[in-house]
Amino acid sequence: MPNIPSISCNSGVISKRYKEKLLKEIGSKEKDINEFHQGVCDLLYSVGEKKEGDLAAQFSLLQERLEMAQHIETTHAAAKKNQERSNNQLDKANSEISRIENRLKQMAAFFTTSEEPSTLDELSILINRAKQKQELVSAVSEKREGLLQCLGVKTRNDAEEELKAKHPSDVETRLAMIDGDLEQAEQELEQLIGENRDAQREIDAIGGDASVARLNEKRESILLKISNKANRALALHLGLMAADRALAAYRDRHRSELLTQTADAFKAITSGEFLRLTTQPDRSEEKLIAVRASGGSIAVGAMSKGTRFQLYLALRLAGYRRFCNMVQPLPFIGDDIMETFDDCRSESTIRQLNEIAKDGQVIYFTHHRHLCEIAKNICGSNVMIHEIPKQLVLCHA
C-alpha cells in the first residue's frame, strides 16, 4: 500500500475529527482498490492469464481480452446468421429435390418397366426408348399401309383372307418373278441415273445456245423415267414383303402335327423350360428355334449337348406316335439316351416313355441303376426290369 503523506494546512492543524473522516474515506478507497485488484486477478485467472505486473498492466490486458471476446461474439453472431441462412437455403433445396422426385415418380409411372427409374438419367433413357418405339410403330404402320395398297385391300383381315387362298407354290413362283422384275428395275434405274449424270455434264459443258433447251428437255424426260422406275421398284419391294409375310402366315397356319407333338414332348422332357418350337426362314431352308418359358429363344446349334439330345428324343417320340397312328406299332428302342440327363429330366422322360407305351412297346437299355428305380416309381406294374448277366455282356463285347 502506498505511503500516505501527512496532511497539513497553511491555516493550521486540521482538526482531529476531520482527520478521522479523511482516514476513513482513504481506507474505504483502499478497500475498493484491493477488491478491484482481486477481481481483476480472478478474471485473469479465469481466462488463463498470469497475474503478473501491476494493476494497470493487468487491467490493460483484461481490456484486450474483453475486446477479443466481443469480436469473437460478433463473429459468432454473424456466423450463426449465415448458418441460419444456409439452413433455410438447404431446406428450400431439399423441398425442391422432393418436388423433383415426386415429379420423377409421376413421369416414371407412364413407363411399364420392371424397375422404376430413380434418376433423371434413367428417365431420360426411358424417354429415348419411348421415342424410338414410337418411330418404329410409325414405320411399321407405314409399311402396313404400303402392303395393303400393294395387295389392293383396305384392312389386314382382307389381306389375310386373300393370302389364305394362295398356295405356297404359287406364292413362291410369284416371288421368283418379282425377284427378277426387281433386279431388272434396279438395273434400269441405275442406267437412267447414269444417263441423267451424263446429260448434266453435257449441260455444264456447253454455252447458252438452243442445244441447252434440248438437253434440259432430255434431262426432264430421263428424270420422269427415273421416277417411274423408282415407283415400280418400290412396288416390287412391297410385293416381296407381302409375299414373305404370306409365306410366314401360311407356315404358321399349316404347322405340321409332328412339330406340335415334338414341342409338347420337348416341353415335358425339359420340365417346362421350353414352351414351344418354331421355325425361322434362313435363305432356302428353315431353322428350328426353341422358345424358353422365360421369354428368350435359342437355335438348335446354340443348345448344349444334353439339350440337343433331349430335343432329338422329343422328335423321335413324336415320330413314333405318328407312325403308330398310321401303321401297326413297332417297339421303341432306346440305348442309354438319358446318360447326360439330370434326375429331373430323366423323370420327365420316363413319364413320356410310359405314355407312348400305351401305343406300343418301349425297350430301354441302361447301365444306370437309379433310372430303374425312377421307372419303378413312375410306371409301377407297367415296367419290367431285366438284368443282363455280366458274362453275356462280356461275351457280346
Secondary structure as UniProt FT lines:
FT   TURN            10..11
FT   HELIX           16..46
FT   TURN            47..48
FT   HELIX           55..108
FT   TURN            109..110
FT   HELIX           120..151
FT   HELIX           156..164
FT   HELIX           168..205
FT   HELIX           211..253
FT   HELIX           257..269
FT   TURN            270..272
FT   STRAND          274..282
FT   TURN            283..284
FT   STRAND          285..292
FT   TURN            293..294
FT   STRAND          297..299
FT   HELIX           300..302
FT   HELIX           305..326
FT   STRAND          332..335
FT   TURN            337..340
FT   HELIX           343..356
FT   TURN            357..359
FT   STRAND          362..365
FT   HELIX           369..379
FT   HELIX           380..382
FT   HELIX           390..396
//
